[in-house]
Amino acid sequence: MTTNDFRHDTPILTEDHRIPSDTSGIELYVRNKRPASMNTFTNEKTIVMVHGATYPIGSLYDVELDGFTFLDYLASHGYDVYAVDVRGYGGSTRPPEMEQPADSNPPLVRTETGVRDLGSAVDFVLKHRNLSKVNVLGMSWGGTVAGAYTSRNNDKVNKLILVAPQWLSTKPVPIDNGGPLGSYRLVPVGSTKERWLSAAPEDKRNDLIPEGWFEQWTEATLASDPGSQSVHPGHIRATNGPILDIREFWTANRAFYEPKEITVPVLLVHAEWDIDVPLDLAQNFFTSLTGAVYRRWVEIGEGTHMVLLEKNRMQAFQAIRSFLDESYIPAK
C-alpha cells in the first residue's frame, strides 16, 4: 500500500442536497461524493457521516489538503459518500436564535437533536438509493450522535466507524471552558492553531500540520459560516447544546446511550495525543461495546483529536477504508 493511495484517475461527482428535517423551517445540507461512473448502489458501499460539536462537514471531511479531501478519498475507492450538517452548522438552516445575541437564549442543538438530524439524513439516503442499510461515521460529538443513532437503529446500519467518540470523564473536558452557556459560542478560527498543537509534545509540533494546510482549513472553516463574518470577522458560530450535554451527561457519570446496545461491527479510530478524548476514555468506551458482532481499535501515532486533518491522516483514512472493504464474519 502506498503512502497516498488516493485514486487520482477516478473522476468524482459532487451533488449537494437540501433535505427537510423533522422540524418545520429547518433544512439540512447533505453533500454527496461518488465515482462519476457509479450506477449501482449497495448497502456496503454507502456511507453517511456526521461532524463534531464545533466544525461542520466542510471543515472536517471536505477540506482539500494535498489535492484531495476525506470524502474524495472514499469516493475514489468506490464509495457513495454522504455528509450531513446538523442544524446550526455549515450549510444547514441555523435556528433563528442564532441571529440573536448568544445570551438571549438557552443552549441550542442538544445531542438528541443531532441524532434526529442524522436520522433524517440516513432515511433520505436509504430512500434516494433504494437501500436497506448504510455505513455510519461520526467524529467526537458526532461519534456520540452516530453511536446513539446506531444503538436505536441497528437494522439501518451496516457498519459503524467512530473517530475519537465522547465517553464518561472524571476530568474537565477541554472544549468546555466553564461559565454560563448561551445558545451558541463564537470560535476564533485563526487562533485555534495554538490549542490544536498544544496537545502534541513541544518538539513534535512544527511538523504535525504540513505547510499551508492550516491556512486552507481556516479558509474553508470561515466560509462555512458567512453570516458570521460581517458581525464577528474571523469567527464561526457553534451551538452550545453539546457543551451542556457534557455537563449533564459525560462529566456527570451519565451515559447518553448504552454502547452495548450497538450490535453491528464497530471501528474505533483514536490518536495518541488526543486530549479531548484521552486514551483511558477511549479504552473504557471500547470495552463497553459488548454487543457488537465484532469491534476493532486502530491507534494512530503522532496525532491529536484533529488527526483527520494532520500529516498522518492517511493512516486513519486507510484504516477506515480497510474496515469498510472487508467481508469478515467471526468464526463460530
Backbone hydrogen bonds, N-H to C=O, Kabsch-Sander energy under -0.5 kcal/mol:
donor,donor_aa,acceptor,acceptor_aa,energy
5,D,3,T,-0.5
8,H,6,F,-1.3
10,T,7,R,-1.7
13,L,34,R,-3.3
15,E,32,N,-2.6
17,H,30,V,-3.1
19,I,17,H,-0.5
19,I,28,L,-2.7
21,S,26,I,-1.9
26,I,23,T,-2.0
27,E,25,G,-0.6
28,L,19,I,-3.1
29,Y,85,D,-0.5
30,V,17,H,-2.8
30,V,28,L,-0.5
31,R,83,A,-2.6
32,N,15,E,-3.1
33,K,81,V,-2.3
34,R,13,L,-1.8
36,A,11,P,-2.9
38,M,35,P,-1.8
46,T,43,N,-1.3
47,I,80,D,-2.3
48,V,135,N,-2.4
49,M,82,Y,-2.6
50,V,137,L,-1.8
51,H,84,V,-0.7
52,G,55,Y,-0.7
59,S,56,P,-1.1
60,L,56,P,-1.4
61,Y,57,I,-2.6
62,D,57,I,-1.4
64,E,62,D,-0.5
65,L,63,V,-0.8
65,L,68,F,-2.0
68,F,65,L,-1.4
70,F,61,Y,-0.6
71,L,61,Y,-2.0
73,Y,69,T,-2.5
74,L,70,F,-2.1
75,A,71,L,-2.5
76,S,72,D,-2.8
77,H,73,Y,-0.7
77,H,74,L,-0.8
78,G,75,A,-1.9
79,Y,74,L,-1.6
80,D,45,K,-3.1
81,V,33,K,-2.9
81,V,79,Y,-0.8
82,Y,47,I,-2.6
83,A,31,R,-2.2
84,V,49,M,-2.4
85,D,29,Y,-2.4
86,V,84,V,-0.6
88,G,93,T,-2.0
89,Y,86,V,-1.8
92,S,89,Y,-2.1
93,T,27,E,-2.7
98,M,95,P,-2.4
99,E,96,P,-1.8
100,Q,97,E,-1.3
104,S,101,P,-2.0
105,N,102,A,-1.0
108,L,183,S,-1.9
113,T,110,R,-0.8
114,G,110,R,-1.6
115,V,111,T,-2.3
116,R,112,E,-1.9
117,D,113,T,-2.4
118,L,114,G,-2.5
119,G,115,V,-2.3
120,S,116,R,-2.0
121,A,117,D,-1.9
122,V,118,L,-2.8
123,D,119,G,-2.5
124,F,120,S,-1.9
125,V,121,A,-2.3
126,L,122,V,-2.8
127,K,123,D,-2.0
128,H,124,F,-3.0
129,R,125,V,-2.5
130,N,126,L,-0.6
131,L,126,L,-2.2
134,V,156,K,-1.9
135,N,46,T,-2.9
136,V,159,K,-2.5
137,L,48,V,-2.3
138,G,161,I,-2.0
139,M,50,V,-1.0
140,S,163,V,-2.8
142,G,139,M,-2.4
143,G,140,S,-1.0
144,T,140,S,-1.2
145,V,141,W,-2.4
146,A,142,G,-2.9
147,G,143,G,-2.6
148,A,144,T,-3.0
149,Y,145,V,-2.4
150,T,146,A,-2.4
151,S,147,G,-2.4
152,R,148,A,-1.0
152,R,149,Y,-0.8
153,N,149,Y,-1.2
156,K,153,N,-2.2
157,V,154,N,-1.2
158,N,134,V,-2.8
160,L,265,P,-2.5
161,I,136,V,-2.9
162,L,267,L,-3.0
163,V,138,G,-2.5
164,A,162,L,-0.7
164,A,269,V,-2.6
166,Q,140,S,-1.0
169,S,250,W,-2.8
176,D,173,V,-2.2
177,N,175,I,-0.8
182,G,180,P,-0.5
183,S,102,A,-2.8
185,R,238,A,-2.9
187,V,185,R,-0.5
187,V,236,I,-3.0
189,V,187,V,-1.4
189,V,234,G,-1.3
190,G,234,G,-0.6
191,S,188,P,-0.8
192,T,189,V,-1.7
196,W,192,T,-2.6
197,L,193,K,-3.0
198,S,194,E,-1.7
199,A,195,R,-0.6
199,A,196,W,-0.9
200,A,197,L,-1.9
204,K,201,P,-2.3
205,R,201,P,-0.5
205,R,202,E,-1.0
208,L,205,R,-1.1
209,I,205,R,-0.6
213,W,210,P,-1.9
214,F,210,P,-0.6
216,Q,212,G,-1.9
217,W,213,W,-2.7
218,T,214,F,-2.7
219,E,215,E,-2.2
220,A,216,Q,-2.1
221,T,217,W,-2.6
222,L,218,T,-2.6
223,A,219,E,-1.8
224,S,220,A,-0.7
224,S,221,T,-0.9
225,D,222,L,-1.5
228,S,225,D,-1.7
229,Q,225,D,-0.6
229,Q,226,P,-0.9
230,S,226,P,-0.6
232,H,228,S,-3.8
235,H,232,H,-1.8
236,I,187,V,-1.6
238,A,185,R,-2.3
240,N,183,S,-1.9
241,G,108,L,-2.6
244,L,240,N,-2.3
245,D,241,G,-2.0
246,I,242,P,-1.3
247,R,243,I,-1.6
248,E,244,L,-2.4
249,F,245,D,-2.1
250,W,245,D,-1.0
251,T,246,I,-2.9
252,A,249,F,-1.2
254,R,249,F,-2.8
261,E,258,E,-2.0
262,I,259,P,-2.1
263,T,261,E,-0.6
266,V,294,Y,-1.9
267,L,160,L,-2.5
268,L,296,R,-3.0
269,V,162,L,-2.7
269,V,267,L,-0.5
270,H,298,V,-2.5
272,E,300,I,-2.7
273,W,303,G,-3.1
274,D,271,A,-1.6
275,I,273,W,-0.7
281,L,278,P,-0.5
282,A,278,P,-2.2
283,Q,279,L,-2.4
284,N,280,D,-2.4
285,F,281,L,-2.5
286,F,282,A,-2.7
287,T,283,Q,-2.4
288,S,284,N,-0.6
288,S,285,F,-1.3
289,L,286,F,-1.4
290,T,288,S,-1.8
292,A,289,L,-0.9
293,V,263,T,-1.2
296,R,266,V,-2.1
298,V,268,L,-2.9
300,I,270,H,-3.2
300,I,298,V,-0.5
301,G,299,E,-0.6
307,V,304,T,-1.5
309,L,306,M,-2.6
310,E,307,V,-1.6
311,K,208,L,-2.4
313,R,310,E,-2.1
315,Q,312,N,-1.2
316,A,312,N,-1.0
317,F,313,R,-2.7
318,Q,314,M,-2.8
319,A,315,Q,-1.9
320,I,316,A,-2.3
321,R,317,F,-2.6
322,S,318,Q,-2.6
323,F,319,A,-2.0
324,L,320,I,-2.1
325,D,321,R,-2.8
326,E,322,S,-1.7
328,Y,326,E,-0.7
